[in-house]
Amino acid sequence: MGKPYKFAAASEEEAIVFGAARPGYSQQNVSEWLEFMRTQGIQRVCCLLPESQLAPFSNLLGTYQENFGTNRVCWSPIADFQLADLETLTQQILPFLKVADQ
């Protein structure tokens, strides 16, 4: 059986950055996803979902903020199968990860 939510470190040597699939759309699915992340010691979330993928959820970003804290959630939408543009990477994602590493 695969790992829940495809949860894995970003690389073999990585101790800070992990990736995961989004939760299912129901509030129950989101609650289970949040509980799983807590059991893994996750303290921050960088959500890469574009608005079109957030639409089916009932305020997913707000739920993340309620559970992790407003300053512990970064939203940097990136289309599937695309790389982040340089500005998004250097001005949003990397600074967020740097604070997490500290």
Helices and strands as residue ranges (DSSP letters): G 4-6, E 8-9, E 18-19, H 27-39, E 45-47, H 51-54, H 60-68, G 70-72, E 73-75, H 86-88, I 89-93, H 94-101
